[in-house]
Amino acid sequence: MTMRLLPHPLLSLALAMVWLALVNTVTLGNVILGLLFGWAIPLLTAAYWPDRPSLRKPWLFIGYFLLVLWDIVVANVQVALIILFKRRDNIRSEWVRVPLDLTSPEAITMLAGTITMTPGTVSATLSADAGCILVHCLHTDDPDEVRDTIKSRYERRLLEMF
């Protein structure tokens, strides 16, 4: 019964919080409207989520979030240093093929989003069989190290969560 009335509780909470962040004013009316959106949107879209993703270890998400946040800050500094102090002919951008052990579409999407959010890397495409992802790296001396870092730092954690 609860699943029928509240099909995606975490999504509902996230939508309510995003609404409050967007309106930038916490009032009783905005909280009620955010909760209403958080309840109605997942309820109306539940039919489009036939295979709901499940997190086996949801508490690991907090650590993953903090790791990605830290990596974004560090990568911003690295990209700024590359742009400010590297000569254009010294920048070695590379395409890196990252084979995937992930099978869940949601986990692959999180990995691709993480790669793209980290400055200096962009996930460009996913193979047709979802077996590998093509990543463009702004500057690297060792493409294999970029691949290994993505697999050990992000994919390994996502495999534990999903």
ChimeraX commands (.cxc) that place a marker at each C-alpha (Angstrom):
marker #1 position 0.00,0.00,0.00 radius 0.5
marker #1 position 2.82,2.41,0.87 radius 0.5
marker #1 position 4.55,1.69,-2.45 radius 0.5
marker #1 position 1.35,2.52,-4.27 radius 0.5
marker #1 position 0.94,5.91,-2.54 radius 0.5
marker #1 position 4.64,6.76,-2.36 radius 0.5
marker #1 position 6.38,4.77,-5.13 radius 0.5
marker #1 position 9.78,6.49,-4.86 radius 0.5
marker #1 position 10.30,7.92,-1.37 radius 0.5
marker #1 position 13.88,9.10,-1.92 radius 0.5
marker #1 position 12.94,10.75,-5.19 radius 0.5
marker #1 position 10.00,12.41,-3.45 radius 0.5
marker #1 position 12.28,13.80,-0.78 radius 0.5
marker #1 position 14.81,14.95,-3.37 radius 0.5
marker #1 position 12.13,16.70,-5.43 radius 0.5
marker #1 position 10.80,18.49,-2.37 radius 0.5
marker #1 position 14.32,19.64,-1.44 radius 0.5
marker #1 position 15.06,20.78,-4.99 radius 0.5
marker #1 position 11.81,22.74,-5.00 radius 0.5
marker #1 position 12.77,24.51,-1.79 radius 0.5
marker #1 position 16.21,25.28,-3.21 radius 0.5
marker #1 position 14.69,26.66,-6.40 radius 0.5
marker #1 position 12.22,28.98,-4.69 radius 0.5
marker #1 position 14.95,30.02,-2.24 radius 0.5
marker #1 position 12.43,30.77,0.50 radius 0.5
marker #1 position 11.35,28.30,3.15 radius 0.5
marker #1 position 7.76,29.09,4.04 radius 0.5
marker #1 position 4.94,26.79,5.05 radius 0.5
marker #1 position 3.36,27.22,1.60 radius 0.5
marker #1 position 6.59,26.37,-0.22 radius 0.5
marker #1 position 7.18,23.32,1.99 radius 0.5
marker #1 position 3.63,22.08,1.33 radius 0.5
marker #1 position 3.97,22.72,-2.40 radius 0.5
marker #1 position 7.38,20.97,-2.45 radius 0.5
marker #1 position 5.92,17.96,-0.64 radius 0.5
marker #1 position 2.98,17.96,-3.05 radius 0.5
marker #1 position 5.34,17.98,-6.05 radius 0.5
marker #1 position 7.50,15.34,-4.37 radius 0.5
marker #1 position 4.44,13.13,-3.94 radius 0.5
marker #1 position 2.65,13.79,-7.27 radius 0.5
marker #1 position 5.53,13.61,-9.76 radius 0.5
marker #1 position 6.76,10.12,-8.76 radius 0.5
marker #1 position 3.16,8.92,-8.48 radius 0.5
marker #1 position 2.35,10.12,-12.01 radius 0.5
marker #1 position 5.58,8.74,-13.49 radius 0.5
marker #1 position 5.67,5.40,-11.62 radius 0.5
marker #1 position 4.44,3.54,-14.70 radius 0.5
marker #1 position 7.60,4.58,-16.55 radius 0.5
marker #1 position 9.82,2.97,-13.89 radius 0.5
marker #1 position 8.94,-0.73,-14.21 radius 0.5
marker #1 position 12.26,-1.97,-12.82 radius 0.5
marker #1 position 12.96,0.33,-9.93 radius 0.5
marker #1 position 16.67,0.54,-9.10 radius 0.5
marker #1 position 17.63,-0.70,-5.70 radius 0.5
marker #1 position 20.63,0.34,-3.69 radius 0.5
marker #1 position 22.06,-2.64,-1.84 radius 0.5
marker #1 position 24.08,-0.40,0.49 radius 0.5
marker #1 position 22.51,3.08,0.45 radius 0.5
marker #1 position 24.77,4.41,3.23 radius 0.5
marker #1 position 27.73,4.13,0.82 radius 0.5
marker #1 position 26.11,6.84,-1.30 radius 0.5
marker #1 position 27.13,9.50,1.24 radius 0.5
marker #1 position 30.79,8.51,0.95 radius 0.5
marker #1 position 30.51,8.39,-2.84 radius 0.5
marker #1 position 28.93,11.85,-2.89 radius 0.5
marker #1 position 31.71,13.31,-0.71 radius 0.5
marker #1 position 34.38,11.64,-2.85 radius 0.5
marker #1 position 32.91,13.06,-6.06 radius 0.5
marker #1 position 32.57,16.50,-4.46 radius 0.5
marker #1 position 36.23,16.40,-3.43 radius 0.5
marker #1 position 37.29,15.22,-6.90 radius 0.5
marker #1 position 35.33,18.07,-8.52 radius 0.5
marker #1 position 37.14,20.64,-6.37 radius 0.5
marker #1 position 40.57,19.11,-7.06 radius 0.5
marker #1 position 39.85,18.77,-10.80 radius 0.5
marker #1 position 38.74,22.42,-10.99 radius 0.5
marker #1 position 42.13,23.49,-9.64 radius 0.5
marker #1 position 43.96,21.12,-12.00 radius 0.5
marker #1 position 42.04,22.36,-15.05 radius 0.5
marker #1 position 42.63,25.98,-14.05 radius 0.5
marker #1 position 46.37,25.30,-13.78 radius 0.5
marker #1 position 46.36,23.56,-17.18 radius 0.5
marker #1 position 44.54,26.45,-18.82 radius 0.5
marker #1 position 46.63,29.15,-17.17 radius 0.5
marker #1 position 50.11,27.66,-17.35 radius 0.5
marker #1 position 50.27,24.99,-20.07 radius 0.5
marker #1 position 51.09,25.94,-23.60 radius 0.5
marker #1 position 48.54,24.76,-26.11 radius 0.5
marker #1 position 51.02,22.44,-27.82 radius 0.5
marker #1 position 51.84,20.78,-24.46 radius 0.5
marker #1 position 48.26,19.78,-23.69 radius 0.5
marker #1 position 47.73,16.10,-24.50 radius 0.5
marker #1 position 44.05,15.33,-24.70 radius 0.5
marker #1 position 43.14,11.69,-25.11 radius 0.5
marker #1 position 40.16,9.46,-25.77 radius 0.5
marker #1 position 40.03,6.72,-23.18 radius 0.5
marker #1 position 37.96,3.55,-23.52 radius 0.5
marker #1 position 36.74,2.37,-20.12 radius 0.5
marker #1 position 35.37,-1.21,-20.05 radius 0.5
marker #1 position 32.44,-1.51,-17.66 radius 0.5
marker #1 position 31.64,-4.14,-15.07 radius 0.5
marker #1 position 28.42,-2.28,-14.20 radius 0.5
marker #1 position 25.21,-3.67,-15.66 radius 0.5
marker #1 position 22.52,-1.53,-14.05 radius 0.5
marker #1 position 21.46,1.37,-16.33 radius 0.5
marker #1 position 21.12,3.62,-13.28 radius 0.5
marker #1 position 24.65,2.83,-12.08 radius 0.5
marker #1 position 26.07,3.40,-15.58 radius 0.5
marker #1 position 24.22,6.73,-15.72 radius 0.5
marker #1 position 25.69,7.72,-12.34 radius 0.5
marker #1 position 29.17,6.81,-13.56 radius 0.5
marker #1 position 28.76,8.78,-16.78 radius 0.5
marker #1 position 27.41,11.75,-14.84 radius 0.5
marker #1 position 30.27,11.59,-12.37 radius 0.5
marker #1 position 32.83,11.54,-15.17 radius 0.5
marker #1 position 31.17,14.50,-16.89 radius 0.5
marker #1 position 30.78,16.53,-13.68 radius 0.5
marker #1 position 34.48,16.18,-12.93 radius 0.5
marker #1 position 36.24,18.98,-14.85 radius 0.5
marker #1 position 38.74,17.77,-17.40 radius 0.5
marker #1 position 36.80,14.65,-18.36 radius 0.5
marker #1 position 33.64,14.08,-20.38 radius 0.5
marker #1 position 31.81,10.83,-20.97 radius 0.5
marker #1 position 31.14,10.92,-24.68 radius 0.5
marker #1 position 29.31,7.72,-25.57 radius 0.5
marker #1 position 28.28,4.33,-24.32 radius 0.5
marker #1 position 28.80,1.28,-26.50 radius 0.5
marker #1 position 25.72,-0.41,-27.93 radius 0.5
marker #1 position 26.13,-3.39,-25.61 radius 0.5
marker #1 position 26.81,-1.08,-22.59 radius 0.5
marker #1 position 30.15,-2.83,-22.19 radius 0.5
marker #1 position 32.33,0.26,-22.31 radius 0.5
marker #1 position 32.17,4.03,-22.14 radius 0.5
marker #1 position 34.26,6.44,-24.18 radius 0.5
marker #1 position 35.75,9.26,-22.11 radius 0.5
marker #1 position 37.54,12.37,-23.35 radius 0.5
marker #1 position 40.29,13.58,-21.05 radius 0.5
marker #1 position 41.58,17.17,-21.36 radius 0.5
marker #1 position 45.15,16.34,-20.43 radius 0.5
marker #1 position 46.87,13.10,-19.50 radius 0.5
marker #1 position 50.26,11.53,-19.89 radius 0.5
marker #1 position 48.87,8.05,-19.26 radius 0.5
marker #1 position 45.41,7.10,-20.63 radius 0.5
marker #1 position 45.62,3.73,-18.86 radius 0.5
marker #1 position 45.94,5.53,-15.53 radius 0.5
marker #1 position 42.77,7.54,-16.29 radius 0.5
marker #1 position 40.92,4.30,-17.07 radius 0.5
marker #1 position 42.21,2.59,-13.93 radius 0.5
marker #1 position 41.34,5.60,-11.77 radius 0.5
marker #1 position 37.76,5.70,-13.08 radius 0.5
marker #1 position 37.34,1.97,-12.48 radius 0.5
marker #1 position 38.88,1.90,-9.00 radius 0.5
marker #1 position 37.63,5.25,-7.70 radius 0.5
marker #1 position 34.09,5.35,-9.07 radius 0.5
marker #1 position 32.98,2.10,-10.70 radius 0.5
marker #1 position 34.12,-0.09,-7.79 radius 0.5
marker #1 position 32.05,2.00,-5.36 radius 0.5
marker #1 position 29.03,1.96,-7.66 radius 0.5
marker #1 position 29.29,-1.83,-7.93 radius 0.5
marker #1 position 29.12,-2.02,-4.14 radius 0.5
marker #1 position 26.07,0.27,-4.00 radius 0.5
marker #1 position 23.98,-1.23,-6.81 radius 0.5
marker link #1:1,2 radius 0.2
marker link #1:2,3 radius 0.2
marker link #1:3,4 radius 0.2
marker link #1:4,5 radius 0.2
marker link #1:5,6 radius 0.2
marker link #1:6,7 radius 0.2
marker link #1:7,8 radius 0.2
marker link #1:8,9 radius 0.2
marker link #1:9,10 radius 0.2
marker link #1:10,11 radius 0.2
marker link #1:11,12 radius 0.2
marker link #1:12,13 radius 0.2
marker link #1:13,14 radius 0.2
marker link #1:14,15 radius 0.2
marker link #1:15,16 radius 0.2
marker link #1:16,17 radius 0.2
marker link #1:17,18 radius 0.2
marker link #1:18,19 radius 0.2
marker link #1:19,20 radius 0.2
marker link #1:20,21 radius 0.2
marker link #1:21,22 radius 0.2
marker link #1:22,23 radius 0.2
marker link #1:23,24 radius 0.2
marker link #1:24,25 radius 0.2
marker link #1:25,26 radius 0.2
marker link #1:26,27 radius 0.2
marker link #1:27,28 radius 0.2
marker link #1:28,29 radius 0.2
marker link #1:29,30 radius 0.2
marker link #1:30,31 radius 0.2
marker link #1:31,32 radius 0.2
marker link #1:32,33 radius 0.2
marker link #1:33,34 radius 0.2
marker link #1:34,35 radius 0.2
marker link #1:35,36 radius 0.2
marker link #1:36,37 radius 0.2
marker link #1:37,38 radius 0.2
marker link #1:38,39 radius 0.2
marker link #1:39,40 radius 0.2
marker link #1:40,41 radius 0.2
marker link #1:41,42 radius 0.2
marker link #1:42,43 radius 0.2
marker link #1:43,44 radius 0.2
marker link #1:44,45 radius 0.2
marker link #1:45,46 radius 0.2
marker link #1:46,47 radius 0.2
marker link #1:47,48 radius 0.2
marker link #1:48,49 radius 0.2
marker link #1:49,50 radius 0.2
marker link #1:50,51 radius 0.2
marker link #1:51,52 radius 0.2
marker link #1:52,53 radius 0.2
marker link #1:53,54 radius 0.2
marker link #1:54,55 radius 0.2
marker link #1:55,56 radius 0.2
marker link #1:56,57 radius 0.2
marker link #1:57,58 radius 0.2
marker link #1:58,59 radius 0.2
marker link #1:59,60 radius 0.2
marker link #1:60,61 radius 0.2
marker link #1:61,62 radius 0.2
marker link #1:62,63 radius 0.2
marker link #1:63,64 radius 0.2
marker link #1:64,65 radius 0.2
marker link #1:65,66 radius 0.2
marker link #1:66,67 radius 0.2
marker link #1:67,68 radius 0.2
marker link #1:68,69 radius 0.2
marker link #1:69,70 radius 0.2
marker link #1:70,71 radius 0.2
marker link #1:71,72 radius 0.2
marker link #1:72,73 radius 0.2
marker link #1:73,74 radius 0.2
marker link #1:74,75 radius 0.2
marker link #1:75,76 radius 0.2
marker link #1:76,77 radius 0.2
marker link #1:77,78 radius 0.2
marker link #1:78,79 radius 0.2
marker link #1:79,80 radius 0.2
marker link #1:80,81 radius 0.2
marker link #1:81,82 radius 0.2
marker link #1:82,83 radius 0.2
marker link #1:83,84 radius 0.2
marker link #1:84,85 radius 0.2
marker link #1:85,86 radius 0.2
marker link #1:86,87 radius 0.2
marker link #1:87,88 radius 0.2
marker link #1:88,89 radius 0.2
marker link #1:89,90 radius 0.2
marker link #1:90,91 radius 0.2
marker link #1:91,92 radius 0.2
marker link #1:92,93 radius 0.2
marker link #1:93,94 radius 0.2
marker link #1:94,95 radius 0.2
marker link #1:95,96 radius 0.2
marker link #1:96,97 radius 0.2
marker link #1:97,98 radius 0.2
marker link #1:98,99 radius 0.2
marker link #1:99,100 radius 0.2
marker link #1:100,101 radius 0.2
marker link #1:101,102 radius 0.2
marker link #1:102,103 radius 0.2
marker link #1:103,104 radius 0.2
marker link #1:104,105 radius 0.2
marker link #1:105,106 radius 0.2
marker link #1:106,107 radius 0.2
marker link #1:107,108 radius 0.2
marker link #1:108,109 radius 0.2
marker link #1:109,110 radius 0.2
marker link #1:110,111 radius 0.2
marker link #1:111,112 radius 0.2
marker link #1:112,113 radius 0.2
marker link #1:113,114 radius 0.2
marker link #1:114,115 radius 0.2
marker link #1:115,116 radius 0.2
marker link #1:116,117 radius 0.2
marker link #1:117,118 radius 0.2
marker link #1:118,119 radius 0.2
marker link #1:119,120 radius 0.2
marker link #1:120,121 radius 0.2
marker link #1:121,122 radius 0.2
marker link #1:122,123 radius 0.2
marker link #1:123,124 radius 0.2
marker link #1:124,125 radius 0.2
marker link #1:125,126 radius 0.2
marker link #1:126,127 radius 0.2
marker link #1:127,128 radius 0.2
marker link #1:128,129 radius 0.2
marker link #1:129,130 radius 0.2
marker link #1:130,131 radius 0.2
marker link #1:131,132 radius 0.2
marker link #1:132,133 radius 0.2
marker link #1:133,134 radius 0.2
marker link #1:134,135 radius 0.2
marker link #1:135,136 radius 0.2
marker link #1:136,137 radius 0.2
marker link #1:137,138 radius 0.2
marker link #1:138,139 radius 0.2
marker link #1:139,140 radius 0.2
marker link #1:140,141 radius 0.2
marker link #1:141,142 radius 0.2
marker link #1:142,143 radius 0.2
marker link #1:143,144 radius 0.2
marker link #1:144,145 radius 0.2
marker link #1:145,146 radius 0.2
marker link #1:146,147 radius 0.2
marker link #1:147,148 radius 0.2
marker link #1:148,149 radius 0.2
marker link #1:149,150 radius 0.2
marker link #1:150,151 radius 0.2
marker link #1:151,152 radius 0.2
marker link #1:152,153 radius 0.2
marker link #1:153,154 radius 0.2
marker link #1:154,155 radius 0.2
marker link #1:155,156 radius 0.2
marker link #1:156,157 radius 0.2
marker link #1:157,158 radius 0.2
marker link #1:158,159 radius 0.2
marker link #1:159,160 radius 0.2
marker link #1:160,161 radius 0.2
marker link #1:161,162 radius 0.2
view
